[in-house]
Amino acid sequence: MHNNNPLQAVIFDCDGVMFDSRQANINFYNHLLARFDLPPMEPEEIDYVHMSTGSDSVKYIFRKTPHFEEAEAYRLQMDYTPFIKDMIVAPGLEDLLLKLQPEFHLAVATNRSNTIDEVLGQNGLAGLFDVVVSSLDVKNPKPHPESIFKILSFFELTPTQAIYIGDSSVDYETALAAHVCFVAYGNDQLEAPFKVHTMGEVAEVIRAFDGKRMTEDGGLI
């Protein structure tokens, strides 16, 4: 890589950043509930599954039923392909990745589990990332910082050399715990050092980056 920027790695969350996947998640988990003749998710359940691992999501939406183990087994053998069409790729994402690829390490840290490879592959994005860390690749999924640490270790980088782009409080807490600078995508409610709404604005943050990292109280050094 030919890069004089102190930033060396750009790490993306999947859902809510690279994709508007809210409707896909709703359709997927409501399908799972319908399999057991249960009503669709409530609004707070929709918010929960958008940020959580598949297993935790199933456990939560089936918490008042005796069907968790059956539902989890069914989830793991389901074909996710029909739901990918409901995911909307963020405008400008592929162009941004292609521009960044020669100069930066690119990675994904997501709480998706067995669906992330299919999602990236179906959208032609799989080859644009150097490493993808899902909830299946760590003992402790987000908001634990293990996924970020795993990526930093893979590239042999320090926290000051990476940023994490996410959209939820779980992503913010993950970056905070890893001391990696956080970029809030499409969520002005987060107390993040940088707030963006487009991939073009992500590019601006990357160009302006000067080696900041998160402190324990959410500030920057």
FIVEX-788365 format. One line per 10 residues: their letters; for each residue x, y, z of C-alpha. Coordinates in steps of 0.2 Angstrom, whole numbers, plus 5000, padded with zeros to 4 digits. Example, Ala and Ser with C-alpha at 12.3 -4.5 7.8 and 13.67 -1.06 7.14 Angstrom:
REM FIVEX-788365
AS> 5062 4978 5039 | 5068 4995 5036
This chain:
REM FIVEX-788365
MHNNNPLQAV> 5000 5000 5000 | 5006 5018 4996 | 4998 5028 5010 | 5005 5043 5020 | 4989 5044 5030 | 4991 5038 5048 | 4975 5028 5045 | 4979 5011 5038 | 4963 5001 5040 | 4944 5005 5038
IFDCDGVMFD> 4932 4993 5047 | 4914 4993 5042 | 4899 4986 5051 | 4887 4977 5039 | 4869 4981 5044 | 4864 4999 5044 | 4880 5004 5036 | 4884 4994 5020 | 4866 4989 5019 | 4849 4995 5024
SRQANINFYN> 4844 4978 5030 | 4830 4983 5042 | 4816 4976 5031 | 4826 4960 5027 | 4829 4957 5045 | 4810 4960 5049 | 4805 4948 5035 | 4818 4935 5041 | 4813 4934 5059 | 4795 4936 5056
HLLARFDLPP> 4796 4921 5044 | 4804 4912 5059 | 4790 4917 5071 | 4777 4912 5058 | 4785 4895 5057 | 4779 4892 5075 | 4762 4901 5073 | 4768 4916 5083 | 4764 4934 5079 | 4776 4946 5071
MEPEEIDYVH> 4789 4956 5080 | 4785 4971 5091 | 4795 4987 5087 | 4807 4984 5102 | 4811 4967 5095 | 4814 4974 5078 | 4827 4986 5085 | 4835 4972 5095 | 4838 4960 5080 | 4845 4974 5070
MSTGSDSVKY> 4860 4975 5082 | 4862 4957 5089 | 4868 4941 5084 | 4857 4928 5076 | 4857 4917 5091 | 4854 4931 5103 | 4840 4938 5092 | 4831 4921 5091 | 4833 4919 5110 | 4825 4936 5113
IFRKTPHFEE> 4810 4935 5101 | 4806 4917 5107 | 4809 4922 5125 | 4791 4919 5130 | 4789 4903 5121 | 4796 4885 5123 | 4803 4885 5105 | 4820 4893 5106 | 4830 4877 5102 | 4819 4872 5088
AEAYRLQMDY> 4819 4890 5081 | 4838 4891 5082 | 4840 4874 5073 | 4828 4880 5059 | 4837 4897 5058 | 4854 4888 5055 | 4847 4878 5041 | 4837 4891 5032 | 4842 4897 5015 | 4845 4916 5017
TPFIKDMIVA> 4845 4920 4999 | 4827 4925 4997 | 4829 4939 5010 | 4845 4946 5002 | 4834 4955 4989 | 4826 4965 5003 | 4843 4972 5007 | 4848 4989 5000 | 4866 4993 4996 | 4871 5010 5003
PGLEDLLLKL> 4873 5022 4988 | 4891 5024 4983 | 4898 5010 4994 | 4906 4999 4980 | 4914 5015 4972 | 4921 5020 4989 | 4928 5002 4992 | 4936 5002 4975 | 4944 5019 4979 | 4950 5014 4996
QPEFHLAVAT> 4957 4997 4991 | 4974 5002 4984 | 4978 5012 5000 | 4969 5005 5015 | 4966 4988 5023 | 4947 4985 5022 | 4938 4974 5035 | 4920 4970 5041 | 4916 4967 5059 | 4898 4961 5061
NRSNTIDEVL> 4886 4952 5072 | 4879 4943 5058 | 4884 4924 5058 | 4882 4912 5044 | 4874 4924 5032 | 4887 4937 5030 | 4897 4928 5016 | 4881 4925 5006 | 4876 4943 5008 | 4893 4950 5002
GQNGLAGLFD> 4894 4937 4988 | 4877 4940 4981 | 4881 4959 4981 | 4898 4957 4973 | 4907 4964 4988 | 4916 4949 4995 | 4932 4952 4985 | 4934 4970 4991 | 4938 4965 5010 | 4954 4958 5016
VVVSSLDVKN> 4946 4951 5032 | 4928 4948 5038 | 4924 4944 5056 | 4907 4938 5060 | 4900 4932 5077 | 4905 4915 5072 | 4923 4920 5072 | 4924 4926 5090 | 4920 4920 5107 | 4913 4937 5112
PKPHPESIFK> 4903 4946 5099 | 4900 4965 5099 | 4899 4975 5110 | 4914 4966 5116 | 4929 4973 5106 | 4936 4955 5101 | 4931 4957 5083 | 4940 4974 5082 | 4956 4967 5091 | 4955 4952 5079
ILSFFELTPT> 4956 4963 5064 | 4970 4974 5071 | 4980 4959 5075 | 4977 4952 5057 | 4984 4968 5050 | 4997 4971 5064 | 4990 4988 5068 | 4987 4998 5083 | 4970 5007 5087 | 4976 5024 5081
QAIYIGDSSV> 4978 5016 5064 | 4960 5011 5061 | 4942 5018 5061 | 4926 5008 5064 | 4910 5014 5055 | 4894 5009 5063 | 4876 5014 5066 | 4871 5008 5083 | 4875 5010 5101 | 4882 4992 5100
DYETALAAHV> 4895 4998 5087 | 4899 5013 5097 | 4902 5003 5113 | 4913 4991 5103 | 4924 5005 5096 | 4925 5013 5113 | 4931 4997 5121 | 4944 4994 5107 | 4950 5013 5108 | 4947 5014 5089
CFVAYGNDQL> 4940 5030 5082 | 4921 5028 5079 | 4912 5035 5064 | 4893 5035 5067 | 4884 5032 5050 | 4866 5038 5049 | 4863 5040 5068 | 4865 5057 5075 | 4859 5051 5092 | 4876 5043 5095
EAPFKVHTMG> 4889 5054 5104 | 4902 5050 5091 | 4918 5059 5086 | 4912 5059 5068 | 4894 5058 5061 | 4891 5055 5043 | 4876 5051 5032 | 4884 5046 5015 | 4898 5036 5009 | 4905 5052 5002
EVAEVIRAFD> 4906 5059 5019 | 4915 5043 5025 | 4928 5047 5012 | 4930 5065 5019 | 4933 5058 5036 | 4946 5046 5030 | 4955 5060 5021 | 4955 5071 5036 | 4960 5058 5049 | 4975 5062 5059
GKRMTEDGGL> 4977 5047 5071 | 4964 5050 5084 | 4958 5036 5095 | 4944 5034 5107 | 4946 5036 5126 | 4936 5027 5140 | 4924 5042 5141 | 4921 5043 5122 | 4933 5057 5119 | 4948 5058 5107
I> 4966 5058 5109
